[in-house]
């Protein structure tokens, strides 16, 4: 009897391409399929990214390493060879499970998925294949090397290991572009083998490590000089530095198309490419800022410096919510996402929803707070047209007019330590203000030891301070950032606090907004990169301190 004879008809298996490394390369169909996965069998490079698209209770497996242990942390262990995986899939499918097998690249070209599919077919297991971006195609694109030019020259894909082992490989005509899959340790031998097979020693070559990720690194040389280039860059073993793992995967391109890299490189030339940037906010608060940093090539890491707790006495908020429902207020003003969350939680506690805002004008201090309201089902009537702050909100706030405003009262739910700027300004405009403590802010718990060490030891390239309290709290819970870390501040007051804590401020936002701060850091990074390039020097991230080097005071 075949394994599928008694299988639950709802069970199925999908082989899915997850891209070479960039999680943004997942297709829409891939995201749709991952949402219904019961068991995720994932190659390690993209495992974390694809898991975010799976249901919360998904079971995860990753490949078993040479010692039999799973290569990365998993829920239910790893697997061994293709036959073992086929049995794992068969058991799960017969139990009615949806198994999704993700490949770091494309299932038909990368890894051992083709062998695994054959085993499933022999076992009588039906499966679906969702293509992805193959490593041999995606990595050169991210390195800025178009594989086919206007001359229409052929493109051939070469297995470097087979070439080094002495296999007979047809490399095509001399003008054929070669895309070679190899490892860092085998790259010099692969280049030598290409010369042995007839390629000229001065043929242009570019080799890319960790392609499509923010750790991507590309070396341009010739077949004859690539070994010396890698040694000079201290990538291969040398007496003064530890080498990169020689098993690191490399995609190399050989041919005339390599010349286009100087003009087509778009990924590694981003202003903050590969920078680890510390954002002292929660993930929810930092969403827009972190996305902006990623667009500049950075790797943001959010570290909360404050924690939000309910007010010590809830009576104020209870009266405020009652007032909203009974028509006591003409306006309600939200000065933070936390304020929106506090009111929303109270609404849910009393069985209310966004309809309770009917007839009340709603103001938000900025776009992030406005988006939190939209997510709640409330469209703000007023968002500052200029500076996104209490002062900016007051610039656009209308004065009280007894003819047009039937009620003269504003509800202001906010933190216990908020400043009085908005209250004083509204009173000056003729409004009565119910200033209500909606939540308390307390210093957050210290981050994990690894993060604290990175902060103090120079593991971060930059830190963004969006207020004086973020400076004080970060230093209090994690210590002072290392002197190689670029310090960026949202305004003069925040910069003054940073300097009082012994930090040298490198970047100041031209306007008091998180977006302007991120842009200012990107401009700083671009200037730093351009200066190094003009001087003919390698472009280092601030955390990549060369032995004996120190950051000079400005």
Secondary structure, DSSP 8 states (H G I E B T S, - for coil): --TTTT--TT-EEEEEE--SS-GGG--HHHHHHHTT-SEEEE-STTHHHHHTTS-TT-EEEE-B-TTSSBSS--SS----SHHHHHHHHHHHHHTT-EEEEEESS-TTTSTTHHHHHHHHHHTT---EEE----HHHHHHHHHT--SS-TT---EEEEEHHHHHTT------STT-EEEEEEETTTHHHHHHHHHHTT--TT-EEEEEESTTSTT-EEEEEETTTHHHHHHHTT-S-BTTB----TT-EEEEEESGGGGGHHHH--STTSTTTT-EEEE-S-TTTTHHHHHHHHHTT-EEEE---EEEE--S-THHHHHHHHHHHHT--SEEEE-SHHHHHHHHHHHHHTT--GGGGTT-EEEESSHHHHHHHHHHT---SEE-SS-SSHHHHHHH-----TTT-S--EEEEEEETT--SHHHHHHHHTT-EEEEEEEEEEEE-----HHHHHHHHHT--SEEEE-SHHHHHHHHHHH----TTSEEEESSHHHHHHHHHTT----EE-SSSSHHHHHHHHHHHHHHHHHHHHHTT-----TT---TT------
